[in-house]
Amino acid sequence: MASGTGASAGIGIGKVVILKEEALVIRRDTVADAAAEKERFKKAVEKSIEDTQALAADMAERIGEKEAEILNGHLMLLQDPMMTMEIEGKIDSEKLCSEAAIEDVCTMYADDELMQQRAADMRDIKTRMQKVLLGVKSVDVSALPKGSVLVAEDLTPSVTAGINPENVTGIVTELGGRTSHSAILARALEIPAVVA
């Protein structure tokens, strides 16, 4: 018998929908034109910021301003000049493609002791920027059928924010904890959730 940690109270009964995101393959390719690659990176950041702003506005309207603050934190990370400078520095000095430079810098930040509380957010924005660069679409959880119990290895804050609570009756994740942003959002959406 499996057990977990209750992250959001209630009972959710429905048909299981397993969320399986496409695994990103990040190759450590080098580039001949660092200036063009930095421009490519900037466009990916701009698109990620645009998408995050839209998600935050939607969340503020549907759930509340307080919960939207989680995504506003993502915006701050995406607009962090230090992180941008480090990624562009890797593109310049190592001639790394944007995807690999993002992987290196964001992983370094996520593994930093001082950033532990923001590690999940850092991994979320890292993956979202890489998806933009690779042309990979995220799974649209807002389109899940009514009566779905969402089962996943883990849910990022950006994926959780897209859930339509009228269609999702429960959430089960292999990872996470009561204080993770996805658990906080599940409580705000009033969707029963079990994590870990």
Number of C-alpha atoms within 10 A of each C-alpha: 2 4 8 14 15 16 25 22 14 14 11 18 12 14 15 16 16 14 16 11 12 11 8 12 10 15 12 14 12 15 16 10 12 21 14 11 20 20 13 14 25 16 15 21 22 14 16 22 22 13 14 21 17 13 19 26 16 16 24 17 11 15 16 15 15 11 19 21 14 20 24 19 16 23 20 11 19 20 14 11 11 10 16 18 11 16 24 26 16 20 25 18 9 13 20 23 26 30 26 20 24 26 19 15 18 22 15 13 17 19 14 13 9 10 14 13 12 19 18 19 23 24 17 18 25 22 20 23 25 23 18 18 17 14 9 14 11 13 14 11 17 16 12 18 14 14 18 21 24 24 20 17 15 19 25 18 22 23 17 20 27 17 21 18 19 14 18 27 23 26 26 25 22 14 15 21 18 17 10 20 23 27 27 20 24 24 17 15 22 16 24 22 28 25 25 17
